[in-house]
Amino acid sequence: MSTERMRVKTLLVALLVAASFASAPLSVPGQKTSPVAPSRQQVEAVVREAYDKFRSDTSGKNADYIPYLAQVDSKLFGVAVVTTDNQTLSLGDIDYSFSIQSISKVYTLALAMQELGADKVFQRIGSEPTGRAFNSVPAVVEMPTHTGNPLVNAGAIATTSLISGGNADEKWNKILNFYSKAAGEKLTLIDEVYKSEAATNAGNKALSMLLAKYERIYADPFESVDIYTKQCSVGVNVVQLARMGATLANNGVNPKTGEQVIKREDIPYILATMTMAGLYDGSGGWAWHVGLPAKSGVGGGIVAIAPGKGAIAVFGPRLDEAGNSVKAQKVIEYVARKLDYNIYSPSSVGLKGTRQQP
Ligand code: GLN
């Protein structure tokens, strides 16, 4: 190869690498950088390593109880990190919009807290682990609160029923608008997902009627299930999802727009709930191995929060038995360990000598 051709090739490779790690540091004037926001170099190398390591992993399988999800290409794979100082790193299928599914539950919880205050939400929904599948009927019957927590289907439908509005459309638009503010971009419904799920959600309707029997749903049960189904069908790409996570990491302020989207004082309640139930009955193992508040969705996304630092979102449609993306769990565990992000480890706040190795 001639020297000139080699130079052009090197330049092209450099440009490609730069493009895949598009950065927008400190785009919000006057916004303070978090003292614990990680450096770009640190994160970049580790995220790329994780991406390469797990790229060809084929364990798990797509959700199939929602027909649309069964036919999503299982090979799709995207990773994004957004830091509290608004740096963005992304790799893989970063433009693909997948359905947010249960990750939406976190943001409806945040909106309900904003409207009612954290105490009322806690009284009406609770925040206890169910130790059961996310759509469990026995959990509703047997748990003293019936709702369990805001991140399982029953508790999430009840949380959606708390959102105020003159009619269903008003409530839905308020929810979608709130998610868009957390993402820093306008989000939209994936109509095909909504139709597919609405045609097959008898189980969620049954949960809502059971909640009505126990007086633990706060609006019309089927209307609440319909709004909940819409919220699960919102499309996000990994960068938008990572930014939604970074908003939680950044005390409720969206690092891109600078807007206080979620109330600062509600963040610890939300993150505690995510630690306890974000990966359903896989949450205990996740806390043990990873130690980051996170939330999964059966669409294949998981977002994990490193408070004060940022968030990582991974999309890969193949799920484990509990309904959590296998690739996303592996990538996040790898990155969190390499960067010492486990919130239960003193090294996560800079105390040396306790580093874990993957
Ligand atoms: N919309 C899905 C359902 O209600 C959400 C479940 C999930 O992501 N775990 O079953």
Residues whose N, C-alpha, C, O or C-beta is under 5 A from the ligand:
A	BS01	LIG	Q101 S102 F134 N153 C232 S296 G297 V298 G299 G323
